[in-house]
Amino acid sequence: MLPKVASGRHVNEPSVMYFPAKGISVESDPPVVIDIDGDIFGMTPAAFSVCPRAVQVLCPNRVENRVL
């Protein structure tokens, strides 16, 4: 299913539950380490929120399969 993640097509798979949100809270008993992309960021409980417009993505223009 990993190839579908890049295009967003994974959300249509029956085994995937998709819940759009602006933030989430994570709790566990017992508390566990929060590992984000290989970096330790703390312990649960934790809250995460989306920062609108925080990431800028640049894409090249394409004409006839060539990058301009």
Phi, psi and omega in degrees: 000342185305319178300333180284338182297318182300326181265352181086003182286348181295336183292344179269357180285139181300332183274359182256132173254124185241123181228098177299139181205156175267349178189161177218157173241140181237127177230151176207155177227106009279166176302145179232160179289140175263115181246113180247110178055040177089356179252138178278125183243008179131205183230160172282152004286155180210156176234139179234141178224157180274135176258100182304137177063023182280337181241127177259129180245127178251132179235136178289151173285143179235134175227124178050048177064019177241143175276130178276000000 
